[in-house]
Amino acid sequence: MSVNCGIIGLPNVGKSTIFNALTHAGAAVANYPFCTVNPNVGVIAVPDDRLARLAELYEPKKVTPTYMEVVDIAGLVKGAAGGEGLGNQFLSHIRTVDALVHIVRCFDDPEIVHVNGSVDPGRDVEIVETELILKDLDSVEQRLLRADKRIKTGDPAAVREVDLLKRLAGVLGQGQPARALLMSQEAPPLDLQLLSSKPVLYVANLPEEEMRKGNAHSDSLLEIARRQGLECIMISGKIEAEMAVLSPEERKELLEAWGLAESGLARLSRAAYALLGLITFFTVGKDEVKGWTIQKGTAAVEAAGKIHSDIARGFICAEVFKYEDVIAQGHPRAMKEKGLLRLEGRDYLIEDGDCVYFRFNV
């Protein structure tokens, strides 16, 4: 499955800088609001050290990581839902993403203007989230008008839809995001693609020298995330931008120089996967070592279908061993010799790090 994340935030918070660093896509970066006039779309190879270790063991002809798509839209400003700024024009581009990555400025720099005159994570977060809620409220009210007309035709589904839409309008009208209501079990499934219903990951964009310990701004953002039950990670856009043009060896040296264990991309990818309940399994062999993204709790036959529908249709069994076991043994042959290779049926739930070979017959 492909993973899609939309990058949101105020203008001049470092969205496009971080987007460029993560994707190497070359999105425009400048010191003025609304620099991002068109939505930028890029694809990230998700960092996973396990893939490299497996490649060392199998020496395959090809190594294929999992990927994440990111969409960067123009910065949102107060009043965007009513047409202010440019961000409102591009909100439609993130309606179909799986999650929102909210970049929040946590650095003071007089040379980079702040659209509201000062750095205040609490205020900045509230502005962006309010605009998403107002845009959703408009969408719900428009759909409610159409659903009301269907009730007159005697459509029972329209009655249930109107009930949900009215409850959503009430929640949104109180300035609350839609996600709490839509995640509850009482809400019937309805493909509304509301922006405030999507899971959110906060990213504090910090100066290089404060990356490790954070600062008062990032502390404020961490508290905001904690109160909402959301996760917040810290990234330095400048460090990520520097690493984007370096070789892997040079990147490692730069991380060590800053006292960092891993890149911001690795932290962001891991946090996004956790947020969406995603895991990675691997297919391994001399031809290719490849990572596959699936939802946690996916059965073996469904995972087989991610590779090819014929494999799922003719599923016989799955040969499974753990990544940790093959690394500990140091050689793939040891999996059978030590009894670490298991045969699992179609209902086996794939676990993160499983190495799988699917037997099938069609």
Summary of the structure (lengths in Angstrom):
residues: 362
radius of gyration: 23.0
end to end distance: 23.3
largest distance: 69.4
contacts: 1170
relative contact order: 0.14
helix: 44%
strand: 20%
